Amino acid sequence: MSMTLANADIYISRIIGGSGDTGIKAQARDALTSAMEELLHRNNWTYLRQDTSLSFTVGTGTTDTNTTLITSVADGFKNVLVGMTVADDGTDIPAGTKVASIESNTSLTMDTAATGGTSATVTFTFGGTIPIVSGTEYYNLPSAFWKPMSARLISARKDELSYVPPGRYDATSYDQTVQGTVVAYTIYNANVFDASGTQQTKIRFIHKPGAADVCLLKYYRLPDLTGTYVDVPDEYLYTFLDLGRVHLLRTKDAGSRRLPILIRDVEQRIARAISADREEGGDAQMDRFNTPNELEGGHEGRIWPTNYLGRS
């Protein structure tokens, strides 16, 4: 039941009989974007969860017998971090090579020279996760980042990191330049707004890392409206589209007598969608604190029935 964005434009524009009008369909896309932004602010949708464990590729790059990589893709290296592994779809880059420094979003330096004899156009593959470098506290987050879900160290130490708001860190820390054990993190962007850039948020580790490690960050991403399909799972598709219809109708005819009825209907459906999304575990979901024994599969001492017959 997946729907293309082009068909979504047609569906939304029908609310005002504009499915054959190119201009109205363009406004329908704006209405869908506005609706998805509104819903993004209403709920942390489970389908938008993602993490930094997956590798990613950057195409149309060149390398030869040196340590420099160049890509012709605009902002192609925006999600690359120092310490990430890098490979190519050929044999020019030796196994285990890592990013040593990043000069720009289209140029970086490897810690090992490529072995190819001539410049070649290749696709680069970069490792996921966040490689923590001793003495470096700020790291770019993926451009699709919206909000954090959880973070943990997975290499030298195996430990969960707590989220601390920037203001609380400032209020409780004396000297933030001292290096030490990473115990928490915050989300912060020290850069000015860049309307033409990637507008990437940064993660800041607390304390400033005193040793190398690796962080796995789970987060909520922003919905993608640049692809072919509407970035919404089937179970919510028409609720999202119908909110887009409301946004379009309100823009074109705010006095329409249909608006109150349509808004009431879509608000009820949004409430049900949010309720269903927050009960992602279905009948297996237990909304309470669990002991480690329970989470590891032990069920000794269970005092409640597991089904309606009362059998344990």
ROPA-895286 format. One record per residue (C-alpha): residue number from 1; residue in three letters; chain; y, x, z. Coordinates in Angstrom, 3 decimals. Last residue first. Layout:
# ROPA-895286
pos code unit v u w
NUM ALA A Y X Z
...
This chain:
# ROPA-895286
pos code unit v u w
312 SER A -18.862 0.852 34.713
311 ARG A -19.767 -2.788 34.187
310 GLY A -17.191 -5.390 35.160
309 LEU A -18.038 -7.740 32.322
308 TYR A -14.493 -7.406 30.942
307 ASN A -14.932 -3.721 30.349
306 THR A -14.377 -0.393 32.038
305 PRO A -14.530 -1.663 35.588
304 TRP A -12.304 0.115 38.147
303 ILE A -13.266 2.451 40.962
302 ARG A -14.031 5.680 39.144
301 GLY A -15.102 8.180 41.790
300 GLU A -16.740 10.577 39.406
299 HIS A -15.541 10.196 35.823
298 GLY A -15.517 13.795 34.612
297 GLY A -14.512 14.172 30.965
296 GLU A -11.922 16.913 31.219
295 LEU A -9.037 14.447 31.417
294 GLU A -10.628 12.692 34.380
293 ASN A -11.120 15.893 36.362
292 PRO A -7.579 17.025 35.557
291 THR A -6.333 13.868 37.315
290 ASN A -4.677 11.194 35.222
289 PHE A -1.270 9.633 35.828
288 ARG A -0.920 6.142 34.413
287 ASP A -0.657 4.349 31.095
286 MET A -4.331 4.467 30.134
285 GLN A -4.890 4.100 26.385
284 ALA A -8.463 3.465 25.247
283 ASP A -7.727 -0.157 24.283
282 GLY A -5.192 1.033 21.704
281 GLY A -4.224 4.669 22.110
280 GLU A -1.016 4.290 20.087
279 GLU A 0.375 1.726 22.501
278 ARG A 3.934 2.963 22.023
277 ASP A 3.685 2.267 18.302
276 ALA A 2.489 -1.284 18.896
275 SER A 5.443 -2.015 21.174
274 ILE A 7.862 -0.436 18.688
273 ALA A 6.423 -2.546 15.873
272 ARG A 6.603 -5.713 17.990
271 ALA A 10.268 -5.073 18.800
270 ILE A 10.986 -4.320 15.134
269 ARG A 9.318 -7.586 14.127
268 GLN A 11.420 -9.600 16.558
267 GLU A 14.574 -7.851 15.310
266 VAL A 13.565 -8.576 11.703
265 ASP A 13.342 -12.327 12.291
264 ARG A 16.562 -12.626 14.286
263 ILE A 18.436 -10.520 11.723
262 LEU A 17.159 -12.624 8.824
261 ILE A 18.134 -15.888 10.526
260 PRO A 21.595 -14.622 11.514
259 LEU A 22.171 -13.155 8.011
258 ARG A 21.276 -16.180 5.899
257 ARG A 24.647 -17.865 6.429
256 SER A 26.241 -14.982 4.549
255 GLY A 29.583 -13.925 6.016
254 ALA A 28.834 -10.192 5.821
253 ASP A 28.193 -10.474 2.089
252 LYS A 27.712 -7.122 0.335
251 THR A 27.412 -4.793 3.325
250 ARG A 25.587 -7.309 5.520
249 LEU A 23.236 -8.054 2.644
248 LEU A 22.427 -4.356 2.226
247 HIS A 21.835 -3.717 5.942
246 VAL A 19.692 -6.847 6.228
245 ARG A 17.625 -5.757 3.230
244 GLY A 17.134 -2.331 4.813
243 LEU A 15.838 -4.115 7.912
242 ASP A 13.432 -5.827 5.536
241 LEU A 12.271 -2.463 4.222
240 PHE A 11.567 -1.110 7.709
239 THR A 9.584 -4.190 8.700
238 TYR A 7.911 -4.080 5.299
237 LEU A 6.557 -0.573 5.809
236 TYR A 5.558 -0.653 9.476
235 GLU A 1.762 -0.863 9.205
234 ASP A 1.809 0.973 5.872
233 PRO A 3.197 4.195 7.311
232 VAL A 6.849 5.032 6.543
231 ASP A 8.297 7.863 4.448
230 VAL A 8.938 5.692 1.389
229 TYR A 7.332 7.524 -1.523
228 THR A 8.515 9.977 -4.153
227 GLY A 10.259 12.517 -1.951
226 THR A 13.858 13.028 -0.878
225 LEU A 14.048 10.338 1.806
224 ASP A 12.190 12.338 4.466
223 PRO A 12.223 10.969 8.000
222 LEU A 13.452 13.467 10.607
221 ARG A 10.801 15.254 12.626
220 TYR A 9.582 14.638 16.146
219 TYR A 8.355 17.797 17.831
218 LYS A 5.423 19.871 18.973
217 LEU A 6.298 23.521 19.483
216 LEU A 3.662 26.243 19.653
215 CYS A 5.213 29.394 21.064
214 VAL A 3.878 32.915 20.503
213 ASP A 4.385 35.933 22.773
212 ALA A 6.288 39.216 22.935
211 ALA A 7.690 40.383 26.264
210 GLY A 10.913 40.157 28.283
209 PRO A 11.968 36.923 26.688
208 LYS A 15.460 35.693 27.670
207 HIS A 14.534 33.301 30.454
206 ILE A 14.486 30.573 29.308
205 PHE A 13.893 30.294 25.565
204 ARG A 16.515 28.819 23.276
203 ILE A 15.421 26.617 20.377
202 LYS A 17.891 26.331 17.548
201 THR A 18.968 23.390 15.395
200 GLN A 19.297 23.779 11.655
199 GLN A 22.263 22.379 9.789
198 THR A 20.716 23.605 6.506
197 GLY A 23.922 24.495 4.745
196 SER A 26.623 22.697 2.769
195 ALA A 28.149 20.715 5.647
194 ASP A 27.858 23.618 8.078
193 PHE A 28.782 22.553 11.595
192 VAL A 29.599 25.573 13.761
191 ASN A 26.780 27.669 15.171
190 ALA A 25.681 27.824 18.814
189 ASN A 22.987 25.241 18.340
188 TYR A 20.936 24.375 21.408
187 ILE A 17.619 22.916 22.357
186 THR A 16.284 24.157 25.688
185 TYR A 13.294 26.119 26.830
184 ALA A 11.272 26.856 29.947
183 VAL A 9.176 29.471 31.766
182 VAL A 9.640 32.596 29.645
181 THR A 9.144 35.577 31.965
180 GLY A 12.087 37.932 32.223
179 GLN A 15.101 39.432 30.513
178 VAL A 18.477 39.315 32.235
177 THR A 21.268 38.102 29.951
176 GLN A 21.455 34.659 31.573
175 ASP A 22.958 36.038 34.787
174 TYR A 23.545 33.329 37.408
173 SER A 21.377 30.371 36.436
172 THR A 21.394 26.885 37.990
171 ALA A 24.480 25.257 36.493
170 ASP A 24.127 26.871 33.063
169 TYR A 20.481 25.817 32.862
168 ARG A 21.438 22.292 33.892
167 GLY A 24.083 22.139 31.177
166 PRO A 21.674 23.326 28.491
165 PRO A 19.124 20.584 29.307
164 VAL A 15.801 22.081 30.511
163 TYR A 12.512 21.378 28.724
162 SER A 9.487 22.749 30.569
161 LEU A 7.124 25.250 28.970
160 GLU A 3.352 24.878 29.162
159 ASP A 1.308 28.032 29.710
158 LYS A -1.322 30.154 28.032
157 ARG A 0.067 33.668 28.144
156 ALA A -0.218 36.552 25.674
155 SER A -0.789 34.061 22.860
154 ILE A -0.414 30.295 23.176
153 LEU A 2.877 29.615 24.975
152 ARG A 3.674 25.921 25.175
151 ALA A 6.185 23.411 23.908
150 SER A 6.366 19.626 24.053
149 MET A 7.907 16.644 22.263
148 PRO A 11.173 18.101 20.998
147 LYS A 13.633 16.008 19.013
146 TRP A 14.738 15.881 15.347
145 PHE A 13.404 18.927 13.464
144 ALA A 13.246 18.601 9.650
143 SER A 15.007 21.950 9.114
142 PRO A 12.317 23.718 11.137
141 LEU A 13.764 25.344 14.276
140 ASN A 15.770 28.549 14.192
139 TYR A 15.174 30.891 17.109
138 TYR A 17.389 31.972 20.040
137 GLU A 16.202 34.078 23.030
136 THR A 15.544 37.505 21.496
135 GLY A 14.922 40.386 23.932
134 SER A 11.186 40.566 23.304
133 VAL A 10.318 38.684 20.123
132 ILE A 8.680 35.268 20.322
131 PRO A 6.754 34.343 17.191
130 ILE A 7.305 30.598 16.687
129 THR A 4.302 28.841 15.165
128 GLY A 3.476 28.814 11.449
127 GLY A 2.518 31.637 9.108
126 PHE A 4.413 32.140 5.875
125 THR A 2.961 31.810 2.386
124 PHE A 4.884 33.270 -0.554
123 THR A 4.510 32.050 -4.127
122 VAL A 4.763 34.717 -6.808
121 THR A 6.956 36.082 -9.589
120 ALA A 6.078 39.729 -10.045
119 SER A 8.056 42.972 -10.005
118 THR A 5.917 45.866 -11.115
117 GLY A 3.576 48.323 -9.439
116 GLY A 2.431 45.976 -6.701
115 THR A 1.712 47.487 -3.291
114 ALA A 4.236 45.638 -1.142
113 ALA A 5.852 47.610 1.660
112 THR A 5.051 46.755 5.262
111 ASP A 7.451 45.424 7.931
110 MET A 8.839 42.878 5.480
109 THR A 12.530 42.344 4.688
108 LEU A 14.210 39.056 3.828
107 SER A 16.320 37.410 1.123
106 THR A 17.014 33.805 0.105
105 ASN A 18.076 32.219 3.407
104 SER A 19.830 35.474 4.276
103 GLU A 19.139 38.992 5.569
102 ILE A 16.053 38.169 7.575
101 SER A 14.298 40.990 9.390
100 ALA A 10.803 42.395 9.969
99 VAL A 8.727 39.544 8.505
98 LYS A 5.052 40.345 8.967
97 THR A 2.287 41.930 6.895
96 GLY A -1.234 41.311 8.212
95 ALA A -2.896 41.576 4.818
94 PRO A -1.008 43.748 2.323
93 ILE A 1.492 42.027 -0.019
92 ASP A 0.935 42.675 -3.740
91 THR A -2.444 40.993 -4.104
90 GLY A -1.501 37.629 -5.604
89 ASP A -0.759 34.257 -4.049
88 ASP A 1.497 35.974 -1.535
87 ALA A 1.318 36.696 2.183
86 VAL A 3.730 36.650 5.116
85 THR A 3.093 36.623 8.859
84 MET A 5.966 35.481 11.028
83 GLY A 7.596 38.091 13.263
82 VAL A 11.184 37.294 12.294
81 LEU A 11.402 33.602 11.498
80 VAL A 11.214 31.694 8.203
79 ASN A 12.399 28.070 8.127
78 LYS A 15.498 28.712 5.984
77 PHE A 13.652 31.061 3.615
76 GLY A 14.049 28.853 0.559
75 ASP A 17.706 28.104 1.242
74 ALA A 18.101 27.547 -2.532
73 VAL A 14.866 28.609 -4.225
72 SER A 15.443 31.831 -6.197
71 THR A 13.453 33.804 -3.648
70 ILE A 13.732 37.502 -2.843
69 LEU A 11.401 39.645 -0.757
68 THR A 12.274 43.224 0.179
67 THR A 9.755 45.719 1.581
66 ASN A 9.236 47.789 -1.537
65 THR A 6.725 48.251 -4.341
64 ASP A 7.452 44.935 -6.081
63 THR A 8.510 41.477 -4.945
62 THR A 9.729 38.222 -6.445
61 GLY A 9.789 34.629 -5.295
60 THR A 9.509 31.349 -7.149
59 GLY A 7.792 29.401 -4.407
58 VAL A 8.065 29.157 -0.653
57 THR A 4.951 28.086 1.222
56 PHE A 4.243 26.774 4.689
55 SER A 1.802 27.600 7.480
54 LEU A 0.933 24.916 9.986
53 SER A 1.124 25.376 13.745
52 THR A 4.808 24.438 14.095
51 ASP A 4.198 20.855 15.124
50 GLN A 4.687 17.323 13.840
49 ARG A 5.254 13.850 15.202
48 LEU A 7.076 11.447 12.882
47 TYR A 4.161 9.009 12.782
46 THR A 4.473 8.595 16.547
45 TRP A 7.893 7.007 16.267
44 ASN A 10.310 8.108 18.996
43 ASN A 12.125 4.784 19.089
42 ARG A 15.524 3.184 18.627
41 HIS A 17.475 6.103 17.193
40 LEU A 15.036 6.639 14.332
39 LEU A 15.192 2.897 13.699
38 GLU A 18.918 3.100 13.009
37 GLU A 18.476 6.129 10.742
36 MET A 15.738 4.307 8.857
35 ALA A 18.041 1.327 8.333
34 SER A 20.892 3.500 7.053
33 THR A 18.605 5.270 4.590
32 LEU A 17.259 1.916 3.429
31 ALA A 20.804 0.606 2.944
30 ASP A 21.789 3.720 0.985
29 ARG A 18.763 3.204 -1.260
28 ALA A 19.773 -0.438 -1.721
27 GLN A 23.267 0.704 -2.715
26 ALA A 21.694 2.692 -5.537
25 LYS A 19.712 -0.406 -6.475
24 ILE A 22.947 -2.402 -6.575
23 GLY A 24.481 0.102 -8.985
22 THR A 21.460 0.109 -11.280
21 ASP A 21.452 -3.705 -11.507
20 GLY A 18.135 -5.273 -12.460
19 SER A 16.931 -5.800 -8.891
18 GLY A 20.322 -7.216 -7.912
17 GLY A 19.463 -10.751 -6.853
16 ILE A 21.095 -10.352 -3.433
15 ILE A 17.923 -9.984 -1.382
14 ARG A 16.286 -8.615 -4.534
13 SER A 18.041 -5.273 -3.922
12 ILE A 15.626 -4.425 -1.110
11 TYR A 12.503 -4.835 -3.246
10 ILE A 13.983 -2.984 -6.232
9 ASP A 15.113 -0.042 -4.111
8 ALA A 11.677 0.022 -2.464
7 ASN A 10.130 0.225 -5.932
6 ALA A 12.147 3.381 -6.638
5 LEU A 11.327 4.778 -3.197
4 THR A 7.669 4.476 -4.041
3 MET A 5.518 2.205 -1.943
2 SER A 2.302 3.031 -0.113
1 MET A 0.000 0.000 0.000
